[in-house]
Amino acid sequence: MKTAGIIAEYNPFHTGHEYQINYIKEKLRIDYVVIAMSGDFVQRGTPALFSKYVRAEMALQSGADLVLELPVSISSASAELFARGGVQLLDGLGVTDILCFGSECGDTDALMELAKILAEEPEAFQDALRRNLKDGMTFPKARSMALSAVFPESEKYQQLLSSPNNILGIEYCKAILRENSSISPVSIKREGNDYHENTLSENHFPSASAIRNAILDFNAPSIGDSSDTKHSHCFLSESSETSIQNFAFLADMAKKFLPANSLELFLQAISGNRFLLENDLDTLYRYCLLQETEESLCTYLDMSHALARRILSCRDQYETFSQFASLLKTKEITRTRIQRALLHMLLHIQSVPAQIPYARVLGFRKNSSALLGKIKKCGSIPLLTKLPDASAVLENAPQAMDLLNKTTFASNLYESILAQKNSASYVHEYRQQIIIV
């Protein structure tokens, strides 16, 4: 039995993700694919477009065998911590042979070579990095410049660090090295649109960003609309010709860029208005900002005193989450980090666990029972399939239960906003059913 792991957000799941799963099973001849997936909030500091259950089902319908949830403090963390948590989760199963990920270069050896340097962090590199950060550089630029100052082959390394999936791949390799894991990294060359590409192109795998932007474009209010609908307006909110045309466009887009098995789930979520955009949490953010002080803000993950002071000085100008993140942006700090810091404020996330203490199952395929059996036999962390049983399973691990409670709270918050948006019944996380296909 050979098992591959994928660490993913699937925000949303698209044809490029399906290609990766098929490549693993058909080209690498792997029996099972396990997904360590972000829950209801993602690394860019925003709610996921669709709930974790919808995204898990999309992955399972396209060939994944088991989908596990990354705790919310990991799924909303920096690339380094996100990668470390994902590797720990897959390693804790005791069955994962390889970690497969996409990268712009597709060269596993090159990524591992740079990962070894960054994992060891020679003193000269650390000194250069500290100087650059002190000079006000963002972390990505400071790291790239530190490499340039210390290593003769820095030009090659800088090229690797200039692409987002390469960067994440390097973090996966670093995590494998630092965790002394037996998992082997395998990078496949990313095909199609760039990770940050915001437009959709025919005959290419899309980027998740481009799909989200397409939905956002048709979710914006009409020009001249002075009502307070810019946060919650939906292109299906009224039976108008424009609404029908917008939905027809998105349905056509979905047919081109989503796997056939995911199409119905996508259209159901869109037509039912069961999706969240980053500005859907605006009322909650305004409430939180009214309560915070510099001291309280600095207790949250990704928050610095400089950012806390800027947030407090600008909070009366808050209009929407995206507008506020742009307002806070400076040359010293990336927008993504700002968004993560704001989310950590909202969810009261102050740290990430040193180790992942459990594996929470979101869904699995019926014909993958042998995989579940092997995990229960070989894994070093408990497998949680029924959330109401978690307190008994984790009774001797209070930190694990605290981590699960924080993740449960985040999912309950996500679900409550969805329910309010749709005037639908709210379903507590403990009553949600795992996905079985």
TORKE-323303 format. One record per residue (C-alpha): chain; residue number from 1; x, y, z. Coordinates in steps of 0.5 Angstrom, whole numbers, plus 500, padded with zeros to 3 digits. Each point is the difference from the previous one (the first is absolute). Example, Ala and Ser with C-alpha at 12.3 -4.5 7.8 and 13.67 -1.06 7.14 Angstrom:
<pts>
<c: A	k: 1	X: 525	Y: 491	Z: 516>
<c: A	k: 2	X: 502	Y: 507	Z: 498>
</pts>
This chain:
<pts>
<c: A	k: 1	X: 500	Y: 500	Z: 500>
<c: A	k: 2	X: 503	Y: 507	Z: 498>
<c: A	k: 3	X: 497	Y: 506	Z: 502>
<c: A	k: 4	X: 501	Y: 507	Z: 498>
<c: A	k: 5	X: 498	Y: 507	Z: 504>
<c: A	k: 6	X: 498	Y: 506	Z: 497>
<c: A	k: 7	X: 500	Y: 507	Z: 504>
<c: A	k: 8	X: 495	Y: 504	Z: 497>
<c: A	k: 9	X: 494	Y: 506	Z: 501>
<c: A	k: 10	X: 496	Y: 498	Z: 494>
<c: A	k: 11	X: 497	Y: 507	Z: 500>
<c: A	k: 12	X: 497	Y: 498	Z: 496>
<c: A	k: 13	X: 501	Y: 493	Z: 497>
<c: A	k: 14	X: 502	Y: 500	Z: 492>
<c: A	k: 15	X: 503	Y: 496	Z: 495>
<c: A	k: 16	X: 507	Y: 501	Z: 501>
<c: A	k: 17	X: 499	Y: 497	Z: 507>
<c: A	k: 18	X: 496	Y: 494	Z: 497>
<c: A	k: 19	X: 506	Y: 500	Z: 495>
<c: A	k: 20	X: 505	Y: 499	Z: 506>
<c: A	k: 21	X: 496	Y: 494	Z: 503>
<c: A	k: 22	X: 499	Y: 497	Z: 494>
<c: A	k: 23	X: 508	Y: 501	Z: 499>
<c: A	k: 24	X: 501	Y: 497	Z: 506>
<c: A	k: 25	X: 496	Y: 494	Z: 499>
<c: A	k: 26	X: 502	Y: 498	Z: 493>
<c: A	k: 27	X: 507	Y: 503	Z: 499>
<c: A	k: 28	X: 503	Y: 499	Z: 507>
<c: A	k: 29	X: 495	Y: 493	Z: 501>
<c: A	k: 30	X: 498	Y: 502	Z: 507>
<c: A	k: 31	X: 494	Y: 496	Z: 503>
<c: A	k: 32	X: 498	Y: 506	Z: 504>
<c: A	k: 33	X: 499	Y: 507	Z: 501>
<c: A	k: 34	X: 499	Y: 504	Z: 506>
<c: A	k: 35	X: 499	Y: 507	Z: 500>
<c: A	k: 36	X: 502	Y: 505	Z: 506>
<c: A	k: 37	X: 495	Y: 505	Z: 499>
<c: A	k: 38	X: 499	Y: 507	Z: 503>
<c: A	k: 39	X: 493	Y: 501	Z: 503>
<c: A	k: 40	X: 495	Y: 506	Z: 500>
<c: A	k: 41	X: 506	Y: 505	Z: 500>
<c: A	k: 42	X: 506	Y: 500	Z: 496>
<c: A	k: 43	X: 507	Y: 503	Z: 499>
<c: A	k: 44	X: 499	Y: 506	Z: 497>
<c: A	k: 45	X: 496	Y: 502	Z: 506>
<c: A	k: 46	X: 493	Y: 500	Z: 498>
<c: A	k: 47	X: 494	Y: 495	Z: 500>
<c: A	k: 48	X: 500	Y: 494	Z: 495>
<c: A	k: 49	X: 496	Y: 501	Z: 494>
<c: A	k: 50	X: 496	Y: 494	Z: 501>
<c: A	k: 51	X: 499	Y: 496	Z: 507>
<c: A	k: 52	X: 505	Y: 495	Z: 502>
<c: A	k: 53	X: 495	Y: 494	Z: 498>
<c: A	k: 54	X: 498	Y: 503	Z: 493>
<c: A	k: 55	X: 508	Y: 500	Z: 499>
<c: A	k: 56	X: 501	Y: 493	Z: 503>
<c: A	k: 57	X: 495	Y: 497	Z: 496>
<c: A	k: 58	X: 502	Y: 503	Z: 493>
<c: A	k: 59	X: 507	Y: 497	Z: 502>
<c: A	k: 60	X: 497	Y: 493	Z: 501>
<c: A	k: 61	X: 496	Y: 500	Z: 494>
<c: A	k: 62	X: 506	Y: 501	Z: 496>
<c: A	k: 63	X: 504	Y: 495	Z: 503>
<c: A	k: 64	X: 503	Y: 502	Z: 507>
<c: A	k: 65	X: 499	Y: 494	Z: 505>
<c: A	k: 66	X: 500	Y: 504	Z: 506>
<c: A	k: 67	X: 500	Y: 507	Z: 502>
<c: A	k: 68	X: 502	Y: 502	Z: 507>
<c: A	k: 69	X: 499	Y: 507	Z: 503>
<c: A	k: 70	X: 506	Y: 505	Z: 502>
<c: A	k: 71	X: 499	Y: 504	Z: 506>
<c: A	k: 72	X: 498	Y: 507	Z: 499>
<c: A	k: 73	X: 506	Y: 503	Z: 503>
<c: A	k: 74	X: 504	Y: 496	Z: 495>
<c: A	k: 75	X: 496	Y: 501	Z: 494>
<c: A	k: 76	X: 500	Y: 508	Z: 501>
<c: A	k: 77	X: 507	Y: 500	Z: 502>
<c: A	k: 78	X: 507	Y: 502	Z: 496>
<c: A	k: 79	X: 502	Y: 495	Z: 495>
<c: A	k: 80	X: 506	Y: 497	Z: 504>
<c: A	k: 81	X: 495	Y: 499	Z: 506>
<c: A	k: 82	X: 494	Y: 497	Z: 495>
<c: A	k: 83	X: 505	Y: 496	Z: 497>
<c: A	k: 84	X: 503	Y: 497	Z: 506>
<c: A	k: 85	X: 493	Y: 499	Z: 503>
<c: A	k: 86	X: 498	Y: 496	Z: 493>
<c: A	k: 87	X: 506	Y: 496	Z: 501>
<c: A	k: 88	X: 499	Y: 498	Z: 507>
<c: A	k: 89	X: 493	Y: 498	Z: 499>
<c: A	k: 90	X: 502	Y: 495	Z: 494>
<c: A	k: 91	X: 506	Y: 498	Z: 504>
<c: A	k: 92	X: 496	Y: 498	Z: 506>
<c: A	k: 93	X: 495	Y: 495	Z: 496>
<c: A	k: 94	X: 506	Y: 495	Z: 499>
<c: A	k: 95	X: 498	Y: 499	Z: 493>
<c: A	k: 96	X: 503	Y: 505	Z: 495>
<c: A	k: 97	X: 505	Y: 499	Z: 496>
<c: A	k: 98	X: 501	Y: 506	Z: 495>
<c: A	k: 99	X: 497	Y: 507	Z: 501>
<c: A	k: 100	X: 498	Y: 503	Z: 493>
<c: A	k: 101	X: 500	Y: 507	Z: 498>
<c: A	k: 102	X: 500	Y: 504	Z: 494>
<c: A	k: 103	X: 505	Y: 505	Z: 499>
<c: A	k: 104	X: 502	Y: 505	Z: 494>
<c: A	k: 105	X: 507	Y: 497	Z: 499>
<c: A	k: 106	X: 498	Y: 492	Z: 501>
<c: A	k: 107	X: 507	Y: 499	Z: 503>
<c: A	k: 108	X: 500	Y: 496	Z: 506>
<c: A	k: 109	X: 507	Y: 500	Z: 501>
<c: A	k: 110	X: 501	Y: 507	Z: 499>
<c: A	k: 111	X: 495	Y: 502	Z: 505>
<c: A	k: 112	X: 503	Y: 495	Z: 505>
<c: A	k: 113	X: 507	Y: 503	Z: 499>
<c: A	k: 114	X: 497	Y: 507	Z: 502>
<c: A	k: 115	X: 496	Y: 497	Z: 506>
<c: A	k: 116	X: 506	Y: 497	Z: 503>
<c: A	k: 117	X: 503	Y: 507	Z: 500>
<c: A	k: 118	X: 494	Y: 503	Z: 503>
<c: A	k: 119	X: 499	Y: 495	Z: 505>
<c: A	k: 120	X: 507	Y: 500	Z: 503>
<c: A	k: 121	X: 500	Y: 508	Z: 500>
<c: A	k: 122	X: 507	Y: 501	Z: 500>
<c: A	k: 123	X: 502	Y: 506	Z: 505>
<c: A	k: 124	X: 503	Y: 505	Z: 494>
<c: A	k: 125	X: 493	Y: 499	Z: 497>
<c: A	k: 126	X: 496	Y: 501	Z: 506>
<c: A	k: 127	X: 504	Y: 506	Z: 501>
<c: A	k: 128	X: 499	Y: 503	Z: 493>
<c: A	k: 129	X: 492	Y: 498	Z: 501>
<c: A	k: 130	X: 500	Y: 504	Z: 507>
<c: A	k: 131	X: 503	Y: 506	Z: 497>
<c: A	k: 132	X: 495	Y: 500	Z: 494>
<c: A	k: 133	X: 494	Y: 499	Z: 504>
<c: A	k: 134	X: 503	Y: 506	Z: 505>
<c: A	k: 135	X: 501	Y: 504	Z: 493>
<c: A	k: 136	X: 492	Y: 500	Z: 499>
<c: A	k: 137	X: 500	Y: 494	Z: 495>
<c: A	k: 138	X: 494	Y: 495	Z: 499>
<c: A	k: 139	X: 502	Y: 493	Z: 502>
<c: A	k: 140	X: 500	Y: 497	Z: 493>
<c: A	k: 141	X: 505	Y: 506	Z: 498>
<c: A	k: 142	X: 504	Y: 500	Z: 506>
<c: A	k: 143	X: 501	Y: 492	Z: 499>
<c: A	k: 144	X: 502	Y: 501	Z: 493>
<c: A	k: 145	X: 505	Y: 505	Z: 501>
<c: A	k: 146	X: 503	Y: 497	Z: 506>
<c: A	k: 147	X: 501	Y: 494	Z: 495>
<c: A	k: 148	X: 503	Y: 504	Z: 495>
<c: A	k: 149	X: 505	Y: 503	Z: 505>
<c: A	k: 150	X: 502	Y: 493	Z: 503>
<c: A	k: 151	X: 500	Y: 495	Z: 494>
<c: A	k: 152	X: 504	Y: 500	Z: 493>
<c: A	k: 153	X: 494	Y: 496	Z: 497>
<c: A	k: 154	X: 495	Y: 505	Z: 502>
<c: A	k: 155	X: 498	Y: 502	Z: 493>
<c: A	k: 156	X: 497	Y: 493	Z: 499>
<c: A	k: 157	X: 497	Y: 500	Z: 507>
<c: A	k: 158	X: 497	Y: 507	Z: 499>
<c: A	k: 159	X: 496	Y: 498	Z: 494>
<c: A	k: 160	X: 497	Y: 494	Z: 504>
<c: A	k: 161	X: 498	Y: 505	Z: 506>
<c: A	k: 162	X: 497	Y: 504	Z: 494>
<c: A	k: 163	X: 494	Y: 495	Z: 499>
<c: A	k: 164	X: 494	Y: 499	Z: 505>
<c: A	k: 165	X: 500	Y: 492	Z: 500>
<c: A	k: 166	X: 507	Y: 500	Z: 500>
<c: A	k: 167	X: 500	Y: 503	Z: 506>
<c: A	k: 168	X: 495	Y: 496	Z: 503>
<c: A	k: 169	X: 504	Y: 494	Z: 497>
<c: A	k: 170	X: 506	Y: 502	Z: 504>
<c: A	k: 171	X: 496	Y: 501	Z: 506>
<c: A	k: 172	X: 498	Y: 492	Z: 500>
<c: A	k: 173	X: 507	Y: 498	Z: 498>
<c: A	k: 174	X: 502	Y: 504	Z: 507>
<c: A	k: 175	X: 495	Y: 497	Z: 504>
<c: A	k: 176	X: 501	Y: 493	Z: 498>
<c: A	k: 177	X: 508	Y: 501	Z: 501>
<c: A	k: 178	X: 498	Y: 503	Z: 507>
<c: A	k: 179	X: 495	Y: 495	Z: 502>
<c: A	k: 180	X: 505	Y: 495	Z: 498>
<c: A	k: 181	X: 494	Y: 497	Z: 496>
<c: A	k: 182	X: 501	Y: 494	Z: 496>
<c: A	k: 183	X: 495	Y: 503	Z: 495>
<c: A	k: 184	X: 503	Y: 501	Z: 493>
<c: A	k: 185	X: 499	Y: 507	Z: 497>
<c: A	k: 186	X: 498	Y: 499	Z: 492>
<c: A	k: 187	X: 498	Y: 506	Z: 496>
<c: A	k: 188	X: 497	Y: 501	Z: 494>
<c: A	k: 189	X: 500	Y: 506	Z: 495>
<c: A	k: 190	X: 494	Y: 504	Z: 501>
<c: A	k: 191	X: 496	Y: 501	Z: 493>
<c: A	k: 192	X: 495	Y: 505	Z: 498>
<c: A	k: 193	X: 499	Y: 507	Z: 504>
<c: A	k: 194	X: 505	Y: 503	Z: 505>
<c: A	k: 195	X: 498	Y: 499	Z: 507>
<c: A	k: 196	X: 498	Y: 508	Z: 500>
<c: A	k: 197	X: 497	Y: 500	Z: 493>
<c: A	k: 198	X: 494	Y: 504	Z: 501>
<c: A	k: 199	X: 497	Y: 499	Z: 493>
<c: A	k: 200	X: 498	Y: 493	Z: 497>
<c: A	k: 201	X: 503	Y: 498	Z: 494>
<c: A	k: 202	X: 497	Y: 495	Z: 495>
<c: A	k: 203	X: 504	Y: 493	Z: 499>
<c: A	k: 204	X: 503	Y: 501	Z: 507>
<c: A	k: 205	X: 499	Y: 497	Z: 507>
<c: A	k: 206	X: 498	Y: 506	Z: 504>
<c: A	k: 207	X: 502	Y: 503	Z: 506>
<c: A	k: 208	X: 496	Y: 500	Z: 506>
<c: A	k: 209	X: 500	Y: 508	Z: 501>
<c: A	k: 210	X: 498	Y: 501	Z: 493>
<c: A	k: 211	X: 493	Y: 496	Z: 501>
<c: A	k: 212	X: 499	Y: 503	Z: 507>
<c: A	k: 213	X: 501	Y: 507	Z: 496>
<c: A	k: 214	X: 495	Y: 498	Z: 495>
<c: A	k: 215	X: 495	Y: 499	Z: 505>
<c: A	k: 216	X: 502	Y: 506	Z: 504>
<c: A	k: 217	X: 499	Y: 504	Z: 493>
<c: A	k: 218	X: 493	Y: 498	Z: 499>
<c: A	k: 219	X: 498	Y: 501	Z: 508>
<c: A	k: 220	X: 502	Y: 507	Z: 500>
<c: A	k: 221	X: 494	Y: 505	Z: 500>
<c: A	k: 222	X: 498	Y: 504	Z: 494>
<c: A	k: 223	X: 503	Y: 507	Z: 499>
<c: A	k: 224	X: 496	Y: 505	Z: 503>
<c: A	k: 225	X: 497	Y: 495	Z: 505>
<c: A	k: 226	X: 500	Y: 505	Z: 507>
<c: A	k: 227	X: 497	Y: 495	Z: 504>
<c: A	k: 228	X: 504	Y: 496	Z: 505>
<c: A	k: 229	X: 501	Y: 493	Z: 496>
<c: A	k: 230	X: 507	Y: 501	Z: 498>
<c: A	k: 231	X: 502	Y: 494	Z: 505>
<c: A	k: 232	X: 494	Y: 495	Z: 499>
<c: A	k: 233	X: 498	Y: 502	Z: 493>
<c: A	k: 234	X: 499	Y: 493	Z: 496>
<c: A	k: 235	X: 499	Y: 500	Z: 493>
<c: A	k: 236	X: 494	Y: 495	Z: 501>
<c: A	k: 237	X: 497	Y: 504	Z: 505>
<c: A	k: 238	X: 494	Y: 503	Z: 495>
<c: A	k: 239	X: 497	Y: 497	Z: 494>
<c: A	k: 240	X: 503	Y: 504	Z: 495>
<c: A	k: 241	X: 503	Y: 499	Z: 493>
<c: A	k: 242	X: 506	Y: 502	Z: 503>
<c: A	k: 243	X: 500	Y: 495	Z: 505>
<c: A	k: 244	X: 498	Y: 495	Z: 495>
<c: A	k: 245	X: 506	Y: 502	Z: 496>
<c: A	k: 246	X: 505	Y: 500	Z: 505>
<c: A	k: 247	X: 498	Y: 493	Z: 503>
<c: A	k: 248	X: 501	Y: 498	Z: 492>
<c: A	k: 249	X: 507	Y: 502	Z: 500>
<c: A	k: 250	X: 502	Y: 497	Z: 506>
<c: A	k: 251	X: 497	Y: 493	Z: 498>
<c: A	k: 252	X: 503	Y: 501	Z: 494>
<c: A	k: 253	X: 507	Y: 501	Z: 503>
<c: A	k: 254	X: 499	Y: 495	Z: 505>
<c: A	k: 255	X: 499	Y: 495	Z: 494>
<c: A	k: 256	X: 507	Y: 502	Z: 497>
<c: A	k: 257	X: 504	Y: 500	Z: 507>
<c: A	k: 258	X: 497	Y: 496	Z: 505>
<c: A	k: 259	X: 500	Y: 492	Z: 499>
<c: A	k: 260	X: 493	Y: 497	Z: 498>
<c: A	k: 261	X: 500	Y: 497	Z: 507>
<c: A	k: 262	X: 500	Y: 506	Z: 503>
<c: A	k: 263	X: 495	Y: 504	Z: 496>
<c: A	k: 264	X: 494	Y: 499	Z: 503>
<c: A	k: 265	X: 503	Y: 501	Z: 507>
<c: A	k: 266	X: 502	Y: 507	Z: 498>
<c: A	k: 267	X: 494	Y: 502	Z: 496>
<c: A	k: 268	X: 496	Y: 498	Z: 506>
<c: A	k: 269	X: 504	Y: 504	Z: 505>
<c: A	k: 270	X: 500	Y: 506	Z: 495>
<c: A	k: 271	X: 492	Y: 500	Z: 499>
<c: A	k: 272	X: 499	Y: 499	Z: 507>
<c: A	k: 273	X: 504	Y: 506	Z: 502>
<c: A	k: 274	X: 504	Y: 495	Z: 504>
<c: A	k: 275	X: 507	Y: 503	Z: 500>
<c: A	k: 276	X: 504	Y: 505	Z: 504>
<c: A	k: 277	X: 504	Y: 506	Z: 497>
<c: A	k: 278	X: 505	Y: 504	Z: 504>
<c: A	k: 279	X: 495	Y: 506	Z: 501>
<c: A	k: 280	X: 495	Y: 495	Z: 503>
<c: A	k: 281	X: 503	Y: 501	Z: 507>
<c: A	k: 282	X: 500	Y: 508	Z: 500>
<c: A	k: 283	X: 495	Y: 501	Z: 506>
<c: A	k: 284	X: 504	Y: 495	Z: 504>
<c: A	k: 285	X: 507	Y: 504	Z: 499>
<c: A	k: 286	X: 497	Y: 506	Z: 501>
<c: A	k: 287	X: 497	Y: 497	Z: 507>
<c: A	k: 288	X: 507	Y: 498	Z: 502>
<c: A	k: 289	X: 504	Y: 506	Z: 498>
<c: A	k: 290	X: 496	Y: 504	Z: 505>
<c: A	k: 291	X: 502	Y: 496	Z: 505>
<c: A	k: 292	X: 508	Y: 499	Z: 499>
<c: A	k: 293	X: 506	Y: 504	Z: 503>
<c: A	k: 294	X: 507	Y: 499	Z: 498>
<c: A	k: 295	X: 501	Y: 496	Z: 505>
<c: A	k: 296	X: 495	Y: 495	Z: 499>
<c: A	k: 297	X: 501	Y: 500	Z: 492>
<c: A	k: 298	X: 507	Y: 498	Z: 501>
<c: A	k: 299	X: 498	Y: 493	Z: 504>
<c: A	k: 300	X: 498	Y: 498	Z: 493>
<c: A	k: 301	X: 504	Y: 496	Z: 495>
<c: A	k: 302	X: 503	Y: 504	Z: 494>
<c: A	k: 303	X: 499	Y: 507	Z: 504>
<c: A	k: 304	X: 506	Y: 504	Z: 501>
<c: A	k: 305	X: 499	Y: 507	Z: 504>
<c: A	k: 306	X: 501	Y: 504	Z: 494>
<c: A	k: 307	X: 494	Y: 496	Z: 497>
<c: A	k: 308	X: 496	Y: 501	Z: 506>
<c: A	k: 309	X: 501	Y: 507	Z: 500>
<c: A	k: 310	X: 499	Y: 501	Z: 493>
<c: A	k: 311	X: 493	Y: 496	Z: 501>
<c: A	k: 312	X: 498	Y: 504	Z: 506>
<c: A	k: 313	X: 502	Y: 507	Z: 496>
<c: A	k: 314	X: 496	Y: 498	Z: 494>
<c: A	k: 315	X: 494	Y: 496	Z: 503>
<c: A	k: 316	X: 495	Y: 506	Z: 499>
<c: A	k: 317	X: 501	Y: 499	Z: 493>
<c: A	k: 318	X: 498	Y: 493	Z: 499>
<c: A	k: 319	X: 495	Y: 499	Z: 495>
<c: A	k: 320	X: 501	Y: 493	Z: 497>
<c: A	k: 321	X: 506	Y: 494	Z: 502>
<c: A	k: 322	X: 503	Y: 501	Z: 493>
<c: A	k: 323	X: 500	Y: 508	Z: 500>
<c: A	k: 324	X: 503	Y: 500	Z: 508>
<c: A	k: 325	X: 505	Y: 495	Z: 498>
<c: A	k: 326	X: 502	Y: 504	Z: 494>
<c: A	k: 327	X: 500	Y: 506	Z: 505>
<c: A	k: 328	X: 505	Y: 497	Z: 505>
<c: A	k: 329	X: 505	Y: 497	Z: 494>
<c: A	k: 330	X: 507	Y: 503	Z: 501>
<c: A	k: 331	X: 506	Y: 499	Z: 496>
<c: A	k: 332	X: 502	Y: 496	Z: 507>
<c: A	k: 333	X: 495	Y: 495	Z: 500>
<c: A	k: 334	X: 496	Y: 496	Z: 495>
<c: A	k: 335	X: 493	Y: 500	Z: 499>
<c: A	k: 336	X: 499	Y: 493	Z: 502>
<c: A	k: 337	X: 503	Y: 501	Z: 506>
<c: A	k: 338	X: 496	Y: 505	Z: 502>
<c: A	k: 339	X: 494	Y: 496	Z: 498>
<c: A	k: 340	X: 502	Y: 494	Z: 504>
<c: A	k: 341	X: 501	Y: 505	Z: 506>
<c: A	k: 342	X: 493	Y: 503	Z: 500>
<c: A	k: 343	X: 497	Y: 493	Z: 499>
<c: A	k: 344	X: 504	Y: 498	Z: 506>
<c: A	k: 345	X: 497	Y: 505	Z: 504>
<c: A	k: 346	X: 493	Y: 498	Z: 498>
<c: A	k: 347	X: 501	Y: 493	Z: 502>
<c: A	k: 348	X: 505	Y: 502	Z: 506>
<c: A	k: 349	X: 506	Y: 495	Z: 497>
<c: A	k: 350	X: 506	Y: 502	Z: 504>
<c: A	k: 351	X: 504	Y: 494	Z: 499>
<c: A	k: 352	X: 501	Y: 493	Z: 495>
<c: A	k: 353	X: 501	Y: 494	Z: 504>
<c: A	k: 354	X: 507	Y: 497	Z: 500>
<c: A	k: 355	X: 497	Y: 493	Z: 497>
<c: A	k: 356	X: 494	Y: 498	Z: 497>
<c: A	k: 357	X: 497	Y: 496	Z: 506>
<c: A	k: 358	X: 494	Y: 496	Z: 496>
<c: A	k: 359	X: 497	Y: 499	Z: 493>
<c: A	k: 360	X: 493	Y: 503	Z: 498>
<c: A	k: 361	X: 497	Y: 496	Z: 495>
<c: A	k: 362	X: 495	Y: 504	Z: 495>
<c: A	k: 363	X: 499	Y: 495	Z: 495>
<c: A	k: 364	X: 502	Y: 493	Z: 497>
<c: A	k: 365	X: 498	Y: 495	Z: 494>
<c: A	k: 366	X: 497	Y: 494	Z: 502>
<c: A	k: 367	X: 505	Y: 496	Z: 496>
<c: A	k: 368	X: 506	Y: 503	Z: 504>
<c: A	k: 369	X: 498	Y: 496	Z: 507>
<c: A	k: 370	X: 507	Y: 496	Z: 500>
<c: A	k: 371	X: 503	Y: 507	Z: 500>
<c: A	k: 372	X: 496	Y: 502	Z: 506>
<c: A	k: 373	X: 502	Y: 493	Z: 503>
<c: A	k: 374	X: 507	Y: 501	Z: 499>
<c: A	k: 375	X: 500	Y: 507	Z: 503>
<c: A	k: 376	X: 497	Y: 498	Z: 506>
<c: A	k: 377	X: 505	Y: 495	Z: 501>
<c: A	k: 378	X: 506	Y: 504	Z: 498>
<c: A	k: 379	X: 499	Y: 507	Z: 502>
<c: A	k: 380	X: 503	Y: 503	Z: 506>
<c: A	k: 381	X: 494	Y: 505	Z: 500>
<c: A	k: 382	X: 492	Y: 499	Z: 502>
<c: A	k: 383	X: 496	Y: 500	Z: 494>
<c: A	k: 384	X: 493	Y: 504	Z: 501>
<c: A	k: 385	X: 494	Y: 497	Z: 496>
<c: A	k: 386	X: 495	Y: 502	Z: 505>
<c: A	k: 387	X: 501	Y: 507	Z: 503>
<c: A	k: 388	X: 495	Y: 499	Z: 506>
<c: A	k: 389	X: 505	Y: 494	Z: 502>
<c: A	k: 390	X: 506	Y: 505	Z: 500>
<c: A	k: 391	X: 500	Y: 502	Z: 507>
<c: A	k: 392	X: 500	Y: 493	Z: 502>
<c: A	k: 393	X: 506	Y: 498	Z: 495>
<c: A	k: 394	X: 504	Y: 506	Z: 502>
<c: A	k: 395	X: 498	Y: 500	Z: 507>
<c: A	k: 396	X: 508	Y: 500	Z: 502>
<c: A	k: 397	X: 502	Y: 505	Z: 495>
<c: A	k: 398	X: 497	Y: 507	Z: 503>
<c: A	k: 399	X: 504	Y: 504	Z: 494>
<c: A	k: 400	X: 497	Y: 495	Z: 495>
<c: A	k: 401	X: 493	Y: 502	Z: 502>
<c: A	k: 402	X: 501	Y: 507	Z: 501>
<c: A	k: 403	X: 503	Y: 500	Z: 492>
<c: A	k: 404	X: 494	Y: 496	Z: 498>
<c: A	k: 405	X: 495	Y: 505	Z: 504>
<c: A	k: 406	X: 503	Y: 506	Z: 496>
<c: A	k: 407	X: 499	Y: 497	Z: 494>
<c: A	k: 408	X: 493	Y: 498	Z: 501>
<c: A	k: 409	X: 499	Y: 507	Z: 502>
<c: A	k: 410	X: 503	Y: 502	Z: 494>
<c: A	k: 411	X: 495	Y: 496	Z: 496>
<c: A	k: 412	X: 494	Y: 501	Z: 504>
<c: A	k: 413	X: 501	Y: 508	Z: 498>
<c: A	k: 414	X: 501	Y: 498	Z: 493>
<c: A	k: 415	X: 494	Y: 496	Z: 500>
<c: A	k: 416	X: 496	Y: 505	Z: 504>
<c: A	k: 417	X: 502	Y: 506	Z: 495>
<c: A	k: 418	X: 497	Y: 495	Z: 494>
<c: A	k: 419	X: 494	Y: 499	Z: 504>
<c: A	k: 420	X: 498	Y: 507	Z: 501>
<c: A	k: 421	X: 502	Y: 502	Z: 493>
<c: A	k: 422	X: 495	Y: 495	Z: 497>
<c: A	k: 423	X: 495	Y: 500	Z: 506>
<c: A	k: 424	X: 501	Y: 492	Z: 500>
<c: A	k: 425	X: 501	Y: 496	Z: 507>
<c: A	k: 426	X: 506	Y: 500	Z: 503>
<c: A	k: 427	X: 504	Y: 493	Z: 501>
<c: A	k: 428	X: 505	Y: 500	Z: 506>
<c: A	k: 429	X: 506	Y: 497	Z: 498>
<c: A	k: 430	X: 499	Y: 494	Z: 505>
<c: A	k: 431	X: 494	Y: 498	Z: 496>
<c: A	k: 432	X: 503	Y: 500	Z: 493>
<c: A	k: 433	X: 501	Y: 494	Z: 496>
<c: A	k: 434	X: 507	Y: 498	Z: 497>
<c: A	k: 435	X: 500	Y: 499	Z: 493>
<c: A	k: 436	X: 499	Y: 492	Z: 497>
<c: A	k: 437	X: 501	Y: 499	Z: 493>
</pts>
